[in-house]
Amino acid sequence: MKMIWHMVFLFAVAISAFAADVSYLGVKPAVIIDVRTPEEFAAGHLDGAVNIPYEQIGKGINTIPSLTKSSPILIYCRSGRRSAIAAQSLEQLGFQRVYDGGAMSDVQRKLQSCAAKTC
């Protein structure tokens, strides 16, 4: 039952939370994925981020509508270890534009708000 609830939660979040109007290293991500635990995510996350714990990234990525293998995906976690694992998993699944942001604090410093016509 817990797994079903979590998948429903992932689906609801995926539908409602696409990347905010930001760019990361000059690229506007189609989605920002926080690969920390749901508890860590609930304690605070980047605006517009979707929570898919790193050990569920292979299944969870399929809950995001309109995402293609060439969509830019930004991933982060607390320190960078889990985001690196998740990024490697996505690349092995054929995703071509995976950006491992590492630690959430690092991603926050590198995100830039998009002006009306810059992204």
CNS distance restraints for C-alpha pairs under 8 A (distance, minus, plus):
assign (resid   1 and name CA) (resid   5 and name CA) 6.26 0.50 0.50
assign (resid   2 and name CA) (resid   6 and name CA) 6.18 0.50 0.50
assign (resid   3 and name CA) (resid   7 and name CA) 6.22 0.50 0.50
assign (resid   4 and name CA) (resid   8 and name CA) 6.23 0.50 0.50
assign (resid   5 and name CA) (resid   9 and name CA) 6.14 0.50 0.50
assign (resid   6 and name CA) (resid  10 and name CA) 6.13 0.50 0.50
assign (resid   7 and name CA) (resid  11 and name CA) 6.15 0.50 0.50
assign (resid   7 and name CA) (resid  60 and name CA) 7.73 0.50 0.50
assign (resid   8 and name CA) (resid  12 and name CA) 6.21 0.50 0.50
assign (resid   9 and name CA) (resid  13 and name CA) 6.11 0.50 0.50
assign (resid  10 and name CA) (resid  14 and name CA) 5.91 0.50 0.50
assign (resid  10 and name CA) (resid  50 and name CA) 7.74 0.50 0.50
assign (resid  10 and name CA) (resid  51 and name CA) 7.00 0.50 0.50
assign (resid  10 and name CA) (resid  52 and name CA) 6.92 0.50 0.50
assign (resid  10 and name CA) (resid  60 and name CA) 6.96 0.50 0.50
assign (resid  10 and name CA) (resid  63 and name CA) 6.99 0.50 0.50
assign (resid  11 and name CA) (resid  15 and name CA) 6.22 0.50 0.50
assign (resid  11 and name CA) (resid  63 and name CA) 5.46 0.50 0.50
assign (resid  11 and name CA) (resid  64 and name CA) 7.17 0.50 0.50
assign (resid  12 and name CA) (resid  16 and name CA) 6.41 0.50 0.50
assign (resid  13 and name CA) (resid  17 and name CA) 5.66 0.50 0.50
assign (resid  13 and name CA) (resid  50 and name CA) 6.09 0.50 0.50
assign (resid  13 and name CA) (resid  51 and name CA) 7.54 0.50 0.50
assign (resid  14 and name CA) (resid  18 and name CA) 7.02 0.50 0.50
assign (resid  14 and name CA) (resid  50 and name CA) 6.03 0.50 0.50
assign (resid  14 and name CA) (resid  63 and name CA) 6.39 0.50 0.50
assign (resid  14 and name CA) (resid  64 and name CA) 5.07 0.50 0.50
assign (resid  14 and name CA) (resid  65 and name CA) 7.40 0.50 0.50
assign (resid  15 and name CA) (resid  64 and name CA) 6.60 0.50 0.50
assign (resid  15 and name CA) (resid  65 and name CA) 6.86 0.50 0.50
assign (resid  17 and name CA) (resid  31 and name CA) 7.93 0.50 0.50
assign (resid  17 and name CA) (resid  48 and name CA) 5.01 0.50 0.50
assign (resid  17 and name CA) (resid  49 and name CA) 6.23 0.50 0.50
assign (resid  17 and name CA) (resid  50 and name CA) 6.04 0.50 0.50
assign (resid  18 and name CA) (resid  30 and name CA) 6.66 0.50 0.50
assign (resid  18 and name CA) (resid  31 and name CA) 5.12 0.50 0.50
assign (resid  18 and name CA) (resid  32 and name CA) 7.02 0.50 0.50
assign (resid  18 and name CA) (resid  48 and name CA) 5.56 0.50 0.50
assign (resid  18 and name CA) (resid  49 and name CA) 6.81 0.50 0.50
assign (resid  18 and name CA) (resid  50 and name CA) 7.34 0.50 0.50
assign (resid  19 and name CA) (resid  29 and name CA) 6.18 0.50 0.50
assign (resid  19 and name CA) (resid  30 and name CA) 5.80 0.50 0.50
assign (resid  19 and name CA) (resid  31 and name CA) 4.54 0.50 0.50
assign (resid  19 and name CA) (resid  32 and name CA) 5.34 0.50 0.50
assign (resid  19 and name CA) (resid  47 and name CA) 7.73 0.50 0.50
assign (resid  19 and name CA) (resid  48 and name CA) 4.92 0.50 0.50
assign (resid  19 and name CA) (resid  49 and name CA) 6.26 0.50 0.50
assign (resid  20 and name CA) (resid  47 and name CA) 6.40 0.50 0.50
assign (resid  20 and name CA) (resid  48 and name CA) 5.01 0.50 0.50
assign (resid  20 and name CA) (resid  49 and name CA) 7.88 0.50 0.50
assign (resid  21 and name CA) (resid  28 and name CA) 7.58 0.50 0.50
assign (resid  21 and name CA) (resid 113 and name CA) 6.28 0.50 0.50
assign (resid  21 and name CA) (resid 114 and name CA) 5.65 0.50 0.50
assign (resid  22 and name CA) (resid  28 and name CA) 5.99 0.50 0.50
assign (resid  22 and name CA) (resid  29 and name CA) 7.59 0.50 0.50
assign (resid  22 and name CA) (resid 111 and name CA) 6.26 0.50 0.50
assign (resid  22 and name CA) (resid 112 and name CA) 5.41 0.50 0.50
assign (resid  22 and name CA) (resid 113 and name CA) 4.46 0.50 0.50
assign (resid  22 and name CA) (resid 114 and name CA) 5.02 0.50 0.50
assign (resid  22 and name CA) (resid 119 and name CA) 7.56 0.50 0.50
assign (resid  23 and name CA) (resid  27 and name CA) 4.98 0.50 0.50
assign (resid  23 and name CA) (resid  28 and name CA) 4.20 0.50 0.50
assign (resid  23 and name CA) (resid  29 and name CA) 6.56 0.50 0.50
assign (resid  23 and name CA) (resid 111 and name CA) 5.70 0.50 0.50
assign (resid  23 and name CA) (resid 112 and name CA) 5.25 0.50 0.50
assign (resid  23 and name CA) (resid 113 and name CA) 6.45 0.50 0.50
assign (resid  23 and name CA) (resid 114 and name CA) 6.43 0.50 0.50
assign (resid  23 and name CA) (resid 119 and name CA) 6.79 0.50 0.50
assign (resid  24 and name CA) (resid  28 and name CA) 6.23 0.50 0.50
assign (resid  24 and name CA) (resid  29 and name CA) 7.13 0.50 0.50
assign (resid  24 and name CA) (resid  74 and name CA) 7.96 0.50 0.50
assign (resid  24 and name CA) (resid 107 and name CA) 7.77 0.50 0.50
assign (resid  24 and name CA) (resid 110 and name CA) 6.11 0.50 0.50
assign (resid  24 and name CA) (resid 111 and name CA) 4.95 0.50 0.50
assign (resid  24 and name CA) (resid 112 and name CA) 6.50 0.50 0.50
assign (resid  25 and name CA) (resid 110 and name CA) 6.81 0.50 0.50
assign (resid  25 and name CA) (resid 111 and name CA) 7.41 0.50 0.50
assign (resid  26 and name CA) (resid 119 and name CA) 7.90 0.50 0.50
assign (resid  27 and name CA) (resid  72 and name CA) 7.58 0.50 0.50
assign (resid  27 and name CA) (resid 119 and name CA) 7.45 0.50 0.50
assign (resid  28 and name CA) (resid  72 and name CA) 7.26 0.50 0.50
assign (resid  28 and name CA) (resid 119 and name CA) 6.18 0.50 0.50
assign (resid  29 and name CA) (resid  71 and name CA) 7.55 0.50 0.50
assign (resid  29 and name CA) (resid  72 and name CA) 4.87 0.50 0.50
assign (resid  29 and name CA) (resid  73 and name CA) 5.43 0.50 0.50
assign (resid  29 and name CA) (resid  74 and name CA) 6.01 0.50 0.50
assign (resid  30 and name CA) (resid  67 and name CA) 7.43 0.50 0.50
assign (resid  30 and name CA) (resid  71 and name CA) 6.02 0.50 0.50
assign (resid  30 and name CA) (resid  72 and name CA) 5.44 0.50 0.50
assign (resid  30 and name CA) (resid  73 and name CA) 5.98 0.50 0.50
assign (resid  31 and name CA) (resid  48 and name CA) 7.98 0.50 0.50
assign (resid  31 and name CA) (resid  49 and name CA) 7.08 0.50 0.50
assign (resid  31 and name CA) (resid  50 and name CA) 7.47 0.50 0.50
assign (resid  31 and name CA) (resid  72 and name CA) 7.17 0.50 0.50
assign (resid  31 and name CA) (resid  73 and name CA) 5.37 0.50 0.50
assign (resid  31 and name CA) (resid  74 and name CA) 6.40 0.50 0.50
assign (resid  32 and name CA) (resid  48 and name CA) 6.90 0.50 0.50
assign (resid  32 and name CA) (resid  49 and name CA) 4.77 0.50 0.50
assign (resid  32 and name CA) (resid  50 and name CA) 6.18 0.50 0.50
assign (resid  32 and name CA) (resid  73 and name CA) 6.14 0.50 0.50
assign (resid  32 and name CA) (resid  74 and name CA) 4.74 0.50 0.50
assign (resid  32 and name CA) (resid  75 and name CA) 5.90 0.50 0.50
assign (resid  32 and name CA) (resid  76 and name CA) 7.91 0.50 0.50
assign (resid  33 and name CA) (resid  49 and name CA) 5.39 0.50 0.50
assign (resid  33 and name CA) (resid  50 and name CA) 4.84 0.50 0.50
assign (resid  33 and name CA) (resid  51 and name CA) 5.83 0.50 0.50
assign (resid  33 and name CA) (resid  52 and name CA) 6.53 0.50 0.50
assign (resid  33 and name CA) (resid  73 and name CA) 7.40 0.50 0.50
assign (resid  33 and name CA) (resid  74 and name CA) 6.10 0.50 0.50
assign (resid  33 and name CA) (resid  75 and name CA) 4.77 0.50 0.50
assign (resid  33 and name CA) (resid  76 and name CA) 6.46 0.50 0.50
assign (resid  34 and name CA) (resid  41 and name CA) 7.19 0.50 0.50
assign (resid  34 and name CA) (resid  45 and name CA) 7.40 0.50 0.50
assign (resid  34 and name CA) (resid  49 and name CA) 6.13 0.50 0.50
assign (resid  34 and name CA) (resid  50 and name CA) 5.90 0.50 0.50
assign (resid  34 and name CA) (resid  51 and name CA) 4.83 0.50 0.50
assign (resid  34 and name CA) (resid  52 and name CA) 6.22 0.50 0.50
assign (resid  34 and name CA) (resid  53 and name CA) 7.20 0.50 0.50
assign (resid  34 and name CA) (resid  75 and name CA) 5.97 0.50 0.50
assign (resid  34 and name CA) (resid  76 and name CA) 5.21 0.50 0.50
assign (resid  34 and name CA) (resid  77 and name CA) 5.76 0.50 0.50
assign (resid  35 and name CA) (resid  51 and name CA) 5.98 0.50 0.50
assign (resid  35 and name CA) (resid  52 and name CA) 5.11 0.50 0.50
assign (resid  35 and name CA) (resid  53 and name CA) 4.20 0.50 0.50
assign (resid  35 and name CA) (resid  54 and name CA) 4.68 0.50 0.50
assign (resid  35 and name CA) (resid  57 and name CA) 7.70 0.50 0.50
assign (resid  35 and name CA) (resid  75 and name CA) 6.95 0.50 0.50
assign (resid  35 and name CA) (resid  76 and name CA) 6.24 0.50 0.50
assign (resid  35 and name CA) (resid  77 and name CA) 5.45 0.50 0.50
assign (resid  35 and name CA) (resid  82 and name CA) 6.72 0.50 0.50
assign (resid  35 and name CA) (resid  83 and name CA) 6.30 0.50 0.50
assign (resid  35 and name CA) (resid  86 and name CA) 7.33 0.50 0.50
assign (resid  36 and name CA) (resid  40 and name CA) 6.03 0.50 0.50
assign (resid  36 and name CA) (resid  41 and name CA) 6.34 0.50 0.50
assign (resid  36 and name CA) (resid  51 and name CA) 7.13 0.50 0.50
assign (resid  36 and name CA) (resid  52 and name CA) 7.27 0.50 0.50
assign (resid  36 and name CA) (resid  53 and name CA) 5.16 0.50 0.50
assign (resid  36 and name CA) (resid  54 and name CA) 6.68 0.50 0.50
assign (resid  36 and name CA) (resid  76 and name CA) 7.99 0.50 0.50
assign (resid  36 and name CA) (resid  77 and name CA) 5.35 0.50 0.50
assign (resid  36 and name CA) (resid  78 and name CA) 6.99 0.50 0.50
assign (resid  36 and name CA) (resid  82 and name CA) 7.41 0.50 0.50
assign (resid  37 and name CA) (resid  41 and name CA) 6.20 0.50 0.50
assign (resid  37 and name CA) (resid  51 and name CA) 7.76 0.50 0.50
assign (resid  37 and name CA) (resid  52 and name CA) 7.84 0.50 0.50
assign (resid  37 and name CA) (resid  53 and name CA) 5.40 0.50 0.50
assign (resid  38 and name CA) (resid  42 and name CA) 6.05 0.50 0.50
assign (resid  38 and name CA) (resid  51 and name CA) 6.76 0.50 0.50
assign (resid  38 and name CA) (resid  52 and name CA) 7.99 0.50 0.50
assign (resid  38 and name CA) (resid  53 and name CA) 7.19 0.50 0.50
assign (resid  39 and name CA) (resid  43 and name CA) 6.35 0.50 0.50
assign (resid  40 and name CA) (resid  44 and name CA) 6.77 0.50 0.50
assign (resid  41 and name CA) (resid  45 and name CA) 5.51 0.50 0.50
assign (resid  41 and name CA) (resid  51 and name CA) 6.61 0.50 0.50
assign (resid  45 and name CA) (resid  49 and name CA) 6.84 0.50 0.50
assign (resid  45 and name CA) (resid 104 and name CA) 7.90 0.50 0.50
assign (resid  46 and name CA) (resid 104 and name CA) 7.72 0.50 0.50
assign (resid  46 and name CA) (resid 108 and name CA) 7.58 0.50 0.50
assign (resid  52 and name CA) (resid  56 and name CA) 6.35 0.50 0.50
assign (resid  52 and name CA) (resid  57 and name CA) 5.87 0.50 0.50
assign (resid  52 and name CA) (resid  60 and name CA) 5.99 0.50 0.50
assign (resid  52 and name CA) (resid  61 and name CA) 7.66 0.50 0.50
assign (resid  53 and name CA) (resid  57 and name CA) 6.32 0.50 0.50
assign (resid  54 and name CA) (resid  82 and name CA) 6.05 0.50 0.50
assign (resid  54 and name CA) (resid  83 and name CA) 6.99 0.50 0.50
assign (resid  54 and name CA) (resid  85 and name CA) 7.09 0.50 0.50
assign (resid  54 and name CA) (resid  86 and name CA) 5.19 0.50 0.50
assign (resid  55 and name CA) (resid  86 and name CA) 7.46 0.50 0.50
assign (resid  56 and name CA) (resid  60 and name CA) 5.78 0.50 0.50
assign (resid  57 and name CA) (resid  61 and name CA) 5.66 0.50 0.50
assign (resid  57 and name CA) (resid  86 and name CA) 6.31 0.50 0.50
assign (resid  57 and name CA) (resid  89 and name CA) 7.48 0.50 0.50
assign (resid  57 and name CA) (resid  90 and name CA) 7.46 0.50 0.50
assign (resid  58 and name CA) (resid  62 and name CA) 7.46 0.50 0.50
assign (resid  58 and name CA) (resid  89 and name CA) 6.92 0.50 0.50
assign (resid  58 and name CA) (resid  90 and name CA) 6.83 0.50 0.50
assign (resid  58 and name CA) (resid  93 and name CA) 7.65 0.50 0.50
assign (resid  59 and name CA) (resid  63 and name CA) 7.52 0.50 0.50
assign (resid  60 and name CA) (resid  64 and name CA) 7.61 0.50 0.50
assign (resid  67 and name CA) (resid  71 and name CA) 5.99 0.50 0.50
assign (resid  68 and name CA) (resid  95 and name CA) 7.69 0.50 0.50
assign (resid  69 and name CA) (resid  94 and name CA) 6.20 0.50 0.50
assign (resid  69 and name CA) (resid  95 and name CA) 4.33 0.50 0.50
assign (resid  69 and name CA) (resid  96 and name CA) 5.96 0.50 0.50
assign (resid  69 and name CA) (resid  97 and name CA) 7.66 0.50 0.50
assign (resid  70 and name CA) (resid  95 and name CA) 6.15 0.50 0.50
assign (resid  70 and name CA) (resid  96 and name CA) 5.32 0.50 0.50
assign (resid  70 and name CA) (resid  97 and name CA) 5.84 0.50 0.50
assign (resid  71 and name CA) (resid  95 and name CA) 7.69 0.50 0.50
assign (resid  71 and name CA) (resid  96 and name CA) 7.59 0.50 0.50
assign (resid  71 and name CA) (resid  97 and name CA) 6.22 0.50 0.50
assign (resid  72 and name CA) (resid  96 and name CA) 7.84 0.50 0.50
assign (resid  72 and name CA) (resid  97 and name CA) 4.75 0.50 0.50
assign (resid  72 and name CA) (resid  98 and name CA) 5.97 0.50 0.50
assign (resid  72 and name CA) (resid  99 and name CA) 7.29 0.50 0.50
assign (resid  73 and name CA) (resid  97 and name CA) 6.20 0.50 0.50
assign (resid  73 and name CA) (resid  98 and name CA) 4.84 0.50 0.50
assign (resid  73 and name CA) (resid  99 and name CA) 5.93 0.50 0.50
assign (resid  74 and name CA) (resid  98 and name CA) 6.11 0.50 0.50
assign (resid  74 and name CA) (resid  99 and name CA) 4.72 0.50 0.50
assign (resid  74 and name CA) (resid 100 and name CA) 6.10 0.50 0.50
assign (resid  74 and name CA) (resid 101 and name CA) 6.44 0.50 0.50
assign (resid  75 and name CA) (resid  83 and name CA) 5.81 0.50 0.50
assign (resid  75 and name CA) (resid  86 and name CA) 7.70 0.50 0.50
assign (resid  75 and name CA) (resid  87 and name CA) 7.01 0.50 0.50
assign (resid  75 and name CA) (resid  98 and name CA) 7.44 0.50 0.50
assign (resid  75 and name CA) (resid  99 and name CA) 6.17 0.50 0.50
assign (resid  75 and name CA) (resid 100 and name CA) 5.10 0.50 0.50
assign (resid  75 and name CA) (resid 101 and name CA) 5.64 0.50 0.50
assign (resid  75 and name CA) (resid 102 and name CA) 7.21 0.50 0.50
assign (resid  76 and name CA) (resid  80 and name CA) 6.67 0.50 0.50
assign (resid  76 and name CA) (resid  82 and name CA) 7.83 0.50 0.50
assign (resid  76 and name CA) (resid  83 and name CA) 5.10 0.50 0.50
assign (resid  76 and name CA) (resid 100 and name CA) 6.33 0.50 0.50
assign (resid  76 and name CA) (resid 101 and name CA) 5.08 0.50 0.50
assign (resid  76 and name CA) (resid 102 and name CA) 4.96 0.50 0.50
assign (resid  76 and name CA) (resid 103 and name CA) 5.72 0.50 0.50
assign (resid  76 and name CA) (resid 104 and name CA) 5.64 0.50 0.50
assign (resid  76 and name CA) (resid 107 and name CA) 7.23 0.50 0.50
assign (resid  77 and name CA) (resid  81 and name CA) 7.51 0.50 0.50
assign (resid  77 and name CA) (resid  82 and name CA) 6.14 0.50 0.50
assign (resid  77 and name CA) (resid  83 and name CA) 5.47 0.50 0.50
assign (resid  77 and name CA) (resid 102 and name CA) 6.11 0.50 0.50
assign (resid  77 and name CA) (resid 103 and name CA) 5.23 0.50 0.50
assign (resid  77 and name CA) (resid 104 and name CA) 5.65 0.50 0.50
assign (resid  78 and name CA) (resid  82 and name CA) 7.95 0.50 0.50
assign (resid  78 and name CA) (resid 102 and name CA) 7.44 0.50 0.50
assign (resid  78 and name CA) (resid 103 and name CA) 4.80 0.50 0.50
assign (resid  78 and name CA) (resid 104 and name CA) 5.65 0.50 0.50
assign (resid  78 and name CA) (resid 105 and name CA) 7.85 0.50 0.50
assign (resid  79 and name CA) (resid 102 and name CA) 6.16 0.50 0.50
assign (resid  79 and name CA) (resid 103 and name CA) 4.35 0.50 0.50
assign (resid  79 and name CA) (resid 104 and name CA) 7.34 0.50 0.50
assign (resid  80 and name CA) (resid  84 and name CA) 6.08 0.50 0.50
assign (resid  80 and name CA) (resid 100 and name CA) 7.92 0.50 0.50
assign (resid  80 and name CA) (resid 101 and name CA) 7.37 0.50 0.50
assign (resid  80 and name CA) (resid 102 and name CA) 3.71 0.50 0.50
assign (resid  80 and name CA) (resid 103 and name CA) 4.79 0.50 0.50
assign (resid  81 and name CA) (resid  85 and name CA) 6.55 0.50 0.50
assign (resid  81 and name CA) (resid 102 and name CA) 7.24 0.50 0.50
assign (resid  82 and name CA) (resid  86 and name CA) 6.15 0.50 0.50
assign (resid  83 and name CA) (resid  87 and name CA) 5.93 0.50 0.50
assign (resid  83 and name CA) (resid 100 and name CA) 6.06 0.50 0.50
assign (resid  83 and name CA) (resid 101 and name CA) 7.36 0.50 0.50
assign (resid  83 and name CA) (resid 102 and name CA) 5.80 0.50 0.50
assign (resid  83 and name CA) (resid 103 and name CA) 7.99 0.50 0.50
assign (resid  84 and name CA) (resid  88 and name CA) 6.18 0.50 0.50
assign (resid  84 and name CA) (resid 100 and name CA) 6.22 0.50 0.50
assign (resid  84 and name CA) (resid 102 and name CA) 7.04 0.50 0.50
assign (resid  85 and name CA) (resid  89 and name CA) 6.26 0.50 0.50
assign (resid  86 and name CA) (resid  90 and name CA) 6.25 0.50 0.50
assign (resid  87 and name CA) (resid  91 and name CA) 6.17 0.50 0.50
assign (resid  87 and name CA) (resid  98 and name CA) 6.20 0.50 0.50
assign (resid  87 and name CA) (resid  99 and name CA) 7.30 0.50 0.50
assign (resid  87 and name CA) (resid 100 and name CA) 6.08 0.50 0.50
assign (resid  88 and name CA) (resid  92 and name CA) 6.17 0.50 0.50
assign (resid  89 and name CA) (resid  93 and name CA) 6.38 0.50 0.50
assign (resid  90 and name CA) (resid  94 and name CA) 6.51 0.50 0.50
assign (resid  90 and name CA) (resid  95 and name CA) 5.53 0.50 0.50
assign (resid  90 and name CA) (resid  98 and name CA) 7.33 0.50 0.50
assign (resid  91 and name CA) (resid  95 and name CA) 4.88 0.50 0.50
assign (resid  91 and name CA) (resid  96 and name CA) 6.32 0.50 0.50
assign (resid  91 and name CA) (resid  98 and name CA) 7.04 0.50 0.50
assign (resid 101 and name CA) (resid 106 and name CA) 6.98 0.50 0.50
assign (resid 101 and name CA) (resid 107 and name CA) 5.46 0.50 0.50
assign (resid 102 and name CA) (resid 106 and name CA) 6.79 0.50 0.50
assign (resid 102 and name CA) (resid 107 and name CA) 7.03 0.50 0.50
assign (resid 103 and name CA) (resid 107 and name CA) 6.44 0.50 0.50
assign (resid 104 and name CA) (resid 108 and name CA) 6.15 0.50 0.50
assign (resid 105 and name CA) (resid 109 and name CA) 6.50 0.50 0.50
assign (resid 106 and name CA) (resid 110 and name CA) 6.45 0.50 0.50
assign (resid 107 and name CA) (resid 111 and name CA) 6.04 0.50 0.50
assign (resid 114 and name CA) (resid 118 and name CA) 5.75 0.50 0.50
assign (resid 114 and name CA) (resid 119 and name CA) 5.55 0.50 0.50
assign (resid 115 and name CA) (resid 119 and name CA) 7.16 0.50 0.50
